[in-house]
């Protein structure tokens, strides 16, 4: 794979600044748009006034309007924005610019009307769309386009969540379940911090949640944090399974696609009736849990309601993000765990809000497979490294127990499994293997003599299954004879014709220290099936032979060793 210096440092470092500026502006517009639609819907709903519209009827209305806009203008704007950006990186490498506008309006309608979704994911897709547009206009190469898509994701999450370091790490980590796109880490940092400064110039540079008594109690509490990790993994699996079931259900549902989000909105309305805390983004409830201001029964209702509401909002095709709901669910798990702990051990002193933050990190780790960014995000929020032990233990346990499934179907296992990177990685692997490692050594090669009859060579082909043989005369390589050469000789003349009369003497050769990528290019360009491996200083000395099959075997062996 190309390194950043090969792409061009100036271009890769300049463009992220541009992406960051535009993403920051897009974040401001998205935030204001969500606030506007939320205020409009609040003016229409009632909790006690019978002259206005019931709040639980608004989610299907907002989802219906959003569904019509999305499916007639930009169908790829449906669902979780994070997943769409991940898919663009691995497969298409391109997101239409119109997606950014459609995603912004549709997300604002969904969240504003009470749908359970987040704004970080949509902004990640919007920013990736802007990055893709710039890449197309500047006619950047595919590699550079993917770099800028990741920069857009980093800028989107890092700015609107007000955590640029965590947002950048999240963008390079969320692409894979067991890998990281480390080569774009510096451009991602630049884009994220730029977007954060632009967004912060309007909405402030402070963290998104306020904390007071963050700390680490004592080593004995590591056991409790490990148990919190187990709980996060359990609820993570539950959320992923429910989300996948809802997705499959709506995929099979026989109705126009633009109506499906409205159907999901109806289920959302039912959930909102029993759990009004589940509507919208839900960050206000996280803040209350951090300050220990929510009762145990409210936390349970929020936890269950948010899992169900988010599954139907996003699983039905509603436009939004899964990042924020996952944080709310994780905070609920942490708050619930802290409440239970206080009931079981009323005399044990512990920091309540630490469990809330650790719960968020552990749950994000479980459902998104992003342990490093989850830890960094919470440290940024807490402004303290004191919570690191709890964060690390809970996230490690959660990651280990959560299984391979993720809330983002577009995630792949490793870089090796990415369709976009597979070709680059294949070439890279071949460049690391030398001919001497893959060739058939001289002592195992079947050779023929210039004076052998063609009929004898034909019999040798039938006996061994090989279709070509080096021709050796007095230990010197003098030619190659293949099945194609033999086939040209009429059957009646094969007993009288000898090898030296039909063999190829203008040989394409390779050397022991030549890599397999170079060998493969020689085979393909010259349309031949085998390469003699000879001494660089003496082309008549045969050291080995290599075929395409040998290259494939060497590549497979190296790939297995690399990715086990």
URDA-V327800 format. One line per field, one symbol per residue. ss: DSSP state (2 for helix, 1 for strand, 0 for the rest). psi: psi as a letter, one per 30 degrees, with the letter a starting at -180 (. if undefined). burial: b if it has 9 or more other ideal C-beta (glycine too) atoms within 8 Angstrom, else e. Layout:
BEGIN
ss->???
psi->???
burial->???
END
This chain:
BEGIN
ss->000222202222222222222222222222222222222222221100000011222222222222222222202220012222222222220000022222222222222200000002222222222222222220000222222222222222222200022222222220010000022222222222222222222220000000000000002222222222222222222222222222222222000022222222222222222202220000222222220000022222222222222222222000010022222222222222222222220000000222222222222222220022222222222200000222222222222220000000000100222022222222222220012222011222000100001222222222220001111110011111112222200022200001222001000011100012222222222000011111100111111111122222222222222220
psi->kkleeeejeeeffeeeeeeeeeeeeeeeeeeeeeeeeeeeeeffllffjffakkfffeeeeeeeeeeeeeffeiffglakeeeeeeeeefdegkkkefeeeeeeeeeeeeeeggkjllfeeeeeeeeeeeeeeeeeeghlleeeeeeeeeeeeeeeeeeffhieeeeeeeefefflfhlkiffgeeeeeeeeeeeeeeeffeglgllfkkldhklkdlfffeeeeeeeeeeeeefeeeeeeeeeeeeeefefkilkeffeeeeeeeeeeeeeefiffflaegfeeeeeeeghgkleeeeeeeeeeeeeeeeeeeffgkkalfeeeeeeeeeeeeeeeeeeefeeiffkkljefeeeeeeeeeeeeeffhieeeeeeeeeeefhkfffeeeeeeeeeeeeeffafllfjffkleleffkeefeeeeeeeeeffkleffflklefgkklllffkleeeeeeeeeeffkgkkkkkjhgkjfakkleeeeffkkefgfffkleffflkfjkjlllegklfeeeeeeeeefhlflkkjlkefjffjkfakkleeeeeeeeeeeeeeeg.
burial->eeebeebeeebbbebbbbbbbbbbbbbbbbbebbebbbebbeeebbeeeeeeeebbbbbbbbbbbbbbbbbeebeebbbbbbbbbbbbbbbebebbbebbebbbbbbbbbbbbbbbbbbbbbbbbbbbbbbbbbbbeeebeebbbbbbbbbbbbbbbbbbbbbbbbbbbbbbbbbbbebebeebbebbbbbbbbbbbbbbeeeeeebebebeebbbbeeebbebbbbbbbbbbbbbbbbbbbbbbbbebbeeeeeebbbbbbbbbbbbbbbbeebbbbbebbbebbbbbbebebeeebbbbbbbbbbbbbbbbbbbbbbbbbbbbbbbbbbbbbbbbbbebbeeeeeeebbbbbbbbbbbbbbbbbbbbbbbbbbbbbbbbbebeebbbbbbbbbbbbbebbeeebbbebbbbbbbebebbbebbbbbbbbebbbbebbbeeeebebbbbebbbebbbebbeeeeeebbbbbeeeebbbbbbeebbeebeeebbeebbbbebbbeebebbbbebbbbbbbebbeeeeeebbbbbbeeeeebbbbbbbeebbebbbeebbeeeee
END
